[in-house]
């Protein structure tokens, strides 16, 4: 059997892995729910029906997952809330990776004073507790979806910057970089056309894992009243609303909690699969 056929067989086996199948199934199901949420629930899960408040699951087919203390459909709110959580997780991770890559490339490539300045700033931010940063940020600028995304970008970019800087330090003295400098290639081209493609694998893995982490952070902050507007259906807000009904109406909190669990599990499984696929030697360190 040739080397090419062996490589193709290995790739096929990776796509058949349990991590990949479960991760894609979970995320695909959630993605489809988000895609059709506006068509399935045009009221956005905000319609109040006090006559049906705290209806248990599967007792009324109009509310298969039951209702909350205001008679709102739990199923509708869980699906609508998935859009909010995914939006926060994805947008904040993309913003953090863009900022982190730029800072990491500049810091690692130029070194010296620039490197010291960026890394000391990163060290200070890593030493600052996230909850203190969140409380200060929200106290000054207020809550809301946009501010939540900005907060997560500010708190997450350091991870990408340190990862990219470490990779750049190990690559910038390689022959292909020295050759590019010798023939007069501009720094910006070296950074984005020669260095960045050689370190993008670990960054992609970290992005996948950070989307899951940011979903958890958004839910936690919203649960504490520091996140998105309470009027907007979100998983963290639903958990907060149902905490006083855990003994009498467990479904108010359990179903959004399960939604968080399955989403984060799917992202983590896909992240593990990407790590094994992009770095089969296991040398990637996140």
C-alpha positions in Angstrom: 0.0 0.0 0.0 1.4 3.4 -1.0 2.2 6.3 1.4 -0.6 8.3 -0.2 -3.2 5.7 0.4 -2.1 5.2 4.0 -2.5 8.9 4.5 -5.9 8.9 3.0 -6.9 6.0 5.2 -5.7 7.7 8.3 -7.7 10.8 7.4 -10.8 8.7 6.8 -10.4 7.0 10.2 -10.2 10.4 11.9 -13.5 11.4 10.4 -15.0 8.2 11.8 -13.8 9.0 15.3 -16.4 9.1 18.1 -15.3 12.6 19.1 -15.8 14.0 15.6 -19.2 12.3 15.2 -20.6 13.3 18.6 -19.2 16.8 18.3 -20.7 17.4 14.9 -24.0 15.9 15.8 -24.4 18.0 19.0 -23.3 21.2 17.3 -25.2 20.5 14.1 -28.4 19.9 16.1 -27.9 23.2 18.0 -27.1 25.0 14.8 -30.2 23.8 13.1 -32.3 24.8 16.1 -30.8 28.3 15.9 -31.3 28.5 12.1 -35.0 27.7 12.4 -35.7 29.4 15.7 -37.3 32.5 14.2 -39.7 30.3 12.1 -40.5 27.9 14.9 -41.0 30.6 17.6 -41.9 34.0 16.0 -42.7 35.5 19.4 -39.1 34.9 20.5 -40.1 33.0 23.6 -41.5 36.1 25.3 -45.2 35.4 25.2 -46.7 35.3 28.7 -49.5 32.9 29.6 -50.1 33.1 33.4 -52.9 30.5 33.1 -50.2 28.0 32.2 -47.4 29.0 34.6 -45.1 26.3 35.9 -46.7 23.6 33.7 -44.6 20.4 34.0 -43.0 18.9 30.9 -45.0 16.6 28.7 -48.3 17.4 30.3 -49.4 19.8 27.5 -48.1 19.2 24.0 -48.1 23.0 23.4 -45.3 23.2 26.0 -43.3 19.9 25.7 -40.6 21.1 28.1 -43.0 22.9 30.4 -43.3 26.6 31.2 -41.6 29.1 33.5 -43.1 31.2 36.4 -44.6 33.6 33.8 -46.1 30.8 31.6 -43.5 31.2 28.9 -42.5 28.2 26.8 -39.2 26.6 28.1 -38.5 25.0 24.8 -38.8 28.2 22.9 -36.6 30.1 25.4 -33.9 27.4 25.4 -33.7 27.5 21.6 -33.8 31.3 21.4 -31.2 31.5 24.1 -28.9 29.2 22.2 -28.6 32.0 19.5 -27.5 34.5 22.2 -25.0 32.1 23.8 -23.4 31.0 20.5 -23.3 34.6 19.3 -21.4 35.7 22.4 -19.1 32.7 22.3 -18.2 32.9 18.6 -18.0 36.7 18.3 -15.9 37.1 21.4 -13.5 34.3 20.4 -13.0 35.8 16.9 -12.3 39.2 18.3 -9.9 37.8 20.9 -8.0 35.7 18.3 -7.7 38.6 15.9 -6.2 40.9 18.6 -4.1 38.1 20.1 -2.6 37.0 16.8 -1.6 40.6 15.9 -0.1 41.3 19.3 1.7 37.9 19.4 3.1 38.2 15.9 4.5 41.7 16.7 5.8 40.8 20.1 7.6 37.6 19.0 8.9 38.9 15.7 10.4 42.2 16.8 11.3 41.3 20.4 13.2 43.8 22.6 11.2 46.6 24.1 8.0 45.8 22.2 8.1 42.2 23.4 8.7 43.2 27.0 5.9 45.8 26.9 3.3 43.4 25.5 4.3 40.5 27.7 4.3 42.6 30.9 0.9 44.0 30.0 -0.3 40.4 29.5 1.2 39.3 32.8 -0.7 42.1 34.6 -4.0 41.1 32.9 -3.5 37.4 33.8 -2.9 38.4 37.4 -6.2 40.3 37.5 -9.1 38.1 38.6 -11.7 37.8 35.8 -14.7 38.5 38.1 -13.0 41.8 39.3 -12.4 42.8 35.7 -16.0 42.0 34.8 -17.5 43.9 37.7 -15.4 46.9 37.0 -16.1 46.9 33.3 -19.8 46.4 33.6 -20.0 49.1 36.4 -18.4 51.6 34.1 -19.9 50.7 30.7 -23.0 48.7 31.7 -24.2 45.3 30.7 -25.7 44.2 27.4 -24.7 41.8 24.6 -22.2 44.1 22.9 -20.4 45.0 26.2 -20.3 41.3 27.1 -18.5 40.5 23.9 -16.0 43.3 24.4 -15.4 42.2 28.0 -14.6 38.6 26.8 -12.3 39.9 24.0 -10.3 41.9 26.5 -10.0 39.0 28.9 -9.2 36.3 26.3 -6.7 37.9 23.8 -3.7 37.2 26.1 -4.0 33.4 25.6 -3.7 33.8 21.9 -0.9 36.3 22.1 1.2 34.1 24.3 0.6 31.0 22.1 1.4 32.9 18.9 4.5 34.6 20.4 6.0 31.3 21.5 5.5 29.8 18.0 7.0 32.9 16.3 10.1 32.7 18.6 10.7 29.2 17.4 10.1 30.0 13.7 11.6 33.4 13.1 15.2 32.0 12.9 14.3 29.2 10.5 15.9 29.2 7.1 12.7 30.1 5.2 12.3 33.3 7.3 15.9 34.3 7.0 15.8 33.7 3.3 12.7 36.0 3.0 14.5 38.7 4.9 17.6 38.3 2.7 15.7 39.0 -0.5 14.0 42.0 0.9 10.5 40.7 1.7 8.6 43.3 3.9 7.9 42.5 7.5 4.1 42.5 7.2 4.3 39.9 4.4 6.7 37.7 6.5 4.3 37.9 9.4 1.1 37.1 7.6 2.2 35.0 4.7 5.1 33.0 6.1 4.7 32.9 9.9 1.0 32.9 10.4 0.2 29.8 8.2 2.7 27.8 10.2 1.1 28.4 13.6 -2.6 28.5 12.7 -3.3 24.9 13.8 -2.9 25.4 17.5 -4.8 28.7 17.3 -7.8 27.0 15.6 -7.8 24.4 18.4 -7.7 27.1 21.1 -10.5 29.0 19.4 -12.8 26.0 19.5 -12.1 25.4 23.2 -12.5 29.1 24.0 -15.9 29.4 22.4 -17.1 26.7 24.9 -15.4 28.6 27.8 -16.9 31.9 26.7 -20.4 30.4 26.6 -19.8 29.3 30.2 -18.5 32.7 31.2 -21.5 34.5 29.6 -24.0 32.1 31.3 -22.2 32.6 34.7 -22.2 36.4 34.5 -25.8 36.5 33.3 -26.7 34.2 36.2 -25.1 36.8 38.6 -27.0 39.6 36.9 -23.9 41.0 35.1 -24.5 39.7 31.6 -27.0 40.3 28.9 -30.3 42.2 29.4 -32.8 40.1 31.5 -35.5 40.7 28.9 -33.5 38.7 26.3 -33.8 34.9 26.7 -30.5 33.5 27.6 -29.4 30.3 29.3 -27.7 32.0 32.2 -30.8 34.2 32.8 -33.1 31.1 32.7 -30.9 29.4 35.3 -31.2 32.5 37.5 -35.0 32.7 37.1 -35.4 29.0 38.1 -33.1 28.8 41.1 -35.9 29.6 43.5 -38.1 26.9 41.9 -35.6 24.0 42.0 -37.7 21.9 44.4 -41.1 22.7 42.9 -40.4 23.3 39.2 -37.0 21.7 38.4 -37.5 21.9 34.7 -37.1 25.7 34.7 -33.4 25.4 35.4 -32.6 21.8 34.3 -33.3 22.2 30.6 -31.2 25.4 30.0 -28.5 23.7 32.1 -28.6 20.7 29.8 -28.4 23.0 26.8 -25.2 24.5 28.2 -23.8 21.1 29.0 -24.5 19.6 25.5 -23.2 22.7 23.7 -19.9 22.9 25.7 -19.5 19.1 25.4 -19.9 19.3 21.6 -17.3 22.1 21.3 -14.8 20.3 23.6 -15.2 17.1 21.6 -14.6 18.9 18.4 -11.7 20.8 19.9 -10.1 17.5 21.0 -10.6 16.0 17.5 -9.0 19.1 15.9 -6.0 18.9 18.2 -5.4 15.2 17.3 -6.0 15.9 13.6 -3.8 19.0 13.3 -1.1 17.7 15.6 -1.0 13.9 15.5 2.3 13.8 17.3 0.6 15.4 20.4 3.2 18.2 20.6 0.6 21.0 20.6 0.3 22.6 24.1 -2.8 24.6 24.9 
